[in-house]
Amino acid sequence: MDISVVIPLLNEEESLKELYDWIASMMQSNQFLYEVIFIDDGSTDTSWEVIEQLSQNNEAVKGIRFQKNYGKSQALDAGFQIAKGRVVITMDADLQDSPDEIPEFYQLITQENYDLVSGWKKKRYDAVIAKNIPSKLFNWAARKTSGLKLHDFNCGLKAYKNEVIKTVKVRGEMHRYIPVLAKNKGFHKIGEKVVQHQARKYGETKFGMNRFINGFLDLITISFLSKFGKRPMHFFGLWGTLMFIFGFISAFYIGVMKLYKLSQGAKTILVTDNPWFYIALVCMILGTQLFLAGFIGELILKSKEGENYYTIKEKLNY
């Protein structure tokens, strides 16, 4: 199979048939062997009924229905697990991403050997204050933190080699950082393609200020995970050990000086009256806690390997 198109969605009943017809027309005109995987992320409208209708007598349409709304990352992960295409395309269901971009993405992956190509909506039709400015700030911070020179990390239109999406595990709200996750897994040929952004035709945007805030929090998380995600003890254990040693040496010095002054008959104060005693005590306590945090983090990491963070209610055609 040439292409798998993975489409996460939430309450997009009006756009689904039009989107699929557009994709099918483009695929047939380019003679691609393809599948379209719709992941219904807990829609409360008739989105799943529309997907069922599309799948009737059409094996190219596959569907996954979540028990409830788990988020875009979990939806993408579920689609990635079953995608069979040589090239995997992700796109949003709101018709703001154009399926006509797919042949060029396919060519970049198959002929120019990119591991991942991210779309760049250079010209946007979103509200400037509500989305454009936050998006620019977010992308600037992501570039500085990750080292990847991409202009639009959050663009839903992306293309991947199949081996990339089978290697990268997407959870939480990490879908924005799939290029960073791929880079951390050793896929370094990551490119960018300018794509056409279309104004929303149906429904309303799911973007809110909470996503903007969560995006920056996730950026801090991914920066930490890229370095210490598989070895939390290397971070917490190091700082815990250093703080404990500093506290222990300080406490030892206070005790030695107390005994020395007493042996010399010099005037001295109670150890508990010395502010350094409390600094040393706090450092030893924090050091122990950090060390234990690293140890517990290692245990949790081992226990959670391979665990899914979503529940599938129904499946279609696979």
N, C-alpha and C positions, 0 to 999 in steps of 0.2 A: 504493500500500500504506500502511495506517495505522501499523502497529507492527512493528518488528523487535525481538525479544528475543535478546540476546547472552548466552550462558551459558558462561563458562570452567569447566573441570572437570579434576580429577585424582583418579582412583580413586573414582568415585561411582556404581558400577554399580547399587547397590541403590536409589538414589533417582531415577534418571533417568526411568523410565517413569511413576512416580507424579507427578513434577514436570511432565512434558509433558502428561499427562492433565489435570492441574489447570489448566495454562495454556490448553490447548485448550478446556476446558469454559468457562473465564472468557471467552475471546475469542469463542466462539460465542454465549454468552448476551448479549454486548454488541455482537454483529454487527460485529466488527473484521475487517478484512483484515490478515493477519499472517504472519510467518515466525519460526521459532525456529532460531537458529544455535548449535549446540553446538560448542565448540572443545575437543578432547581434547588436553590439554597433557602428552602423553607418559604416559598411564595404563598401568599394568602389570596391571590387572585386565581385566574384559570390558566396560568402559565403551564402547569403540568398537563392539563387536558389538551392544550394546543400541541405540546410535544408528543403526546400519545397519538394525536391525529396525524402529525407529520411522520411518525414512525410506522404507520400502517402501510404494509406492503412496500416498505422502503428500508432496507437493511443498512443504508448509509447513515440513518439517524439513530443515534444511541442516546439513552437518557439515564440520569441518576437523580433521584429525588431524596433530599435530606429530610430527616424527621422534623427538624426545626432549622432556624437560621443560625448557621455556624460561622459564616464569614467567607469572604472571597478566597482567602488562602486555602481553607479547607476544601472549598469547591474545586479549586484548581488542582489540588493534590489528588482528589478523587478522580478527576478527569485524566490526570497524568498517569495514574496507575493502570488505566485500561487502554490508553492511546497506543495504537499500533503503527501509525504512519512513520515513514522515514524522517519527515519533517513535521513538527508539531507547532501549530499556530494558535495563539490565544487571542481572543478579542472579546470586547464587551457586547452585550445583547441589545444596546439602546440605539443601534444604527449610527453611532458617532464614529465607529471604525468602518472603513470601507473594505469589503472583500476583494475589490479590484487590486488592492495592494499585494495580495497573496502571491501571485506569480513572481514578483520581484524578490519578495522575501525567500521564496523557495529557491530561486536562482542563487541568492547570496549564500544560502546554507549548502546547497548541493554542488555548485560550481566554484564558488570562492572559498568554500570550506570554513565558513564561520561556525563557531559553536552556538552562538546566540546573536540574534540581531534585534535590537530594541527600536520601537517606533519613536519618532520625535514629532509631536504636534507643534510645529514651529508657529503656526498661526492658529489661535484658539478662538472658540466662540462661547467661552464661559464668561460669567460675571468677573470683572477685573478684580474687585476688592474681595469678593467671596472666595474666588478660586485661583485666579491667575497669579496674584501677588504671593499668597501662601505657597503656591506650587513652585514659583521661582526661588523663594527662600529655602524651601525644602530641598529642591534639586541642587542648589548651591551647597548646602550643608552635606548632602549625600556625596557629592563629588569630592569635597574636601576630606571627608571621613574615609571613603572607600578607595579613593585613588582612580576610580573609573571616570573617564571623561564623557559621560552621557548627559544629555540635556534634559531628558524626560524619563526619570526612573519609573514614574507611576503610569506611563502609557500602557493601556491594556493590550495593545496590538504588538505582539512580539513573536519571533520565530526561534525554534530551538531544534538542534539535533535530538533525536529520540533518546540517545544515551544521556543527554544532559538532564532531561526531565525525569529519567529513571534514577538518576543519581541524587538529585537535589530533593530534599524533604521540605515542603512548605507547610507551615502551621502558624498559629497566632494571627498576626497581620503582616507577615513577612513577604506577601506577594509583591510589594513595592521593591523588594530587595533581591529578587531572584537573580539578577545579574551579579550582585555581590556574592550571593550564596554559590553561584556557579563558579565564580572566580576563586572562591575559597576551596572549592572541590577540584581545582586544577584546570578548569576550562578558561583559557586566557584569550582566545580569539573571539572577542566580543565587539560587535559593531553597532552602528546606528543608522537608521534610514528615516529621512523626512517623510511623514505621511500626512494625508489630508484629514483634517478634523472637521466633522460635520456637526451642525447644530442639532441638538436633541429634537426628535420629531414627535415622540410620544412620552407620556409620563413625566416624572420629575427626577432631578438629580438625587443621588443617595449621598452626596458629599455634604459634610457639615464640619463645623469647627472642631468637633471632637476627633475627626479623622486627621485634621491638621496637627493637633496636639499629639495624638497617638503616633502619627508618623515620625515626629521628632523623638518620641520616647523609644519607638522601635529602632530608630537610627542608632541611639545609644546602645540598645540591646545587641543589634547586629554587629556593631563595632567591638563590643565585648566578646560576643560569641565567636567572631572570626578569629580571635586570638586565644580565647580560653574556653570556648564552648565544649571542647572535648577533654579539657583538663582544668576544671575550676580550682583544683587544689594548687595549681601553679600560681594562681593569683591570690586567692584567699590564704593559702598556706604560707606563701612568701611574706605577705604583709603581716599576717598573724604572728609568724615566727619573729620577724624583725621587731614588732611592737612588744612582744613578750620579753625578748632579750633586752631591749632598752629598759623596760620596766624592772626586770630582774636585776640588771646591773645598777640601776638607780637605787633600788631598795637595798641591795648589798652594800653600796657605797655609803648610804645613810647609816646603816647598821655599823659598819666598820668605823666610820668617823665618830659615831656615838661612843663606841667602846674605847677608841683611842683617846678621846677627850676625858672620859672617865678615868682612864689609867693615868692620865697626866694631871688629874685633879683640876682640870679646866672647867669653867662654867659651861653648862650645856642645857639644852631644852628637851622636852619630851619629843619622842619620834613623831607622835601624832600631832604635835604643834608645827611640824615642818611641812610646808606646802608640797615639797618634792615627794614626800611619802605618798600623798594622795595621787599625784601625777603618776608615780611608779605603779601604784595599785591599779589605777584605771587602765594604764597601758597593758599590764599583765592580764587583766580581765578581758579587755577588747582583743588582745592578741589571741587568747584562748578561744574566744567566740569566733573570730575570723577563721582560725584553724579548723574549728568544728564545722563552720559553714562550708568550707572547702571539702571536708570529708563527707558531709551529708550530701553536698552537691554531686560528688562522684557516685554515691550510692543511688541517688535519684536518677542520675543519667543512665546508669546501668539498668535500672528497673523499668525505665520508660522506653527503651530502645524498641522500635518496631510497633509502637502503640499508635492507633489512629485516634484522632480527636473529634470524630464526628460519627453519626449513626445514619446509615442509609435506609430509607423506607422502602423504595421501589427501584427497579432497574428495568431497562428496555433494551432488547436486541443484543445482549451479551451475557 
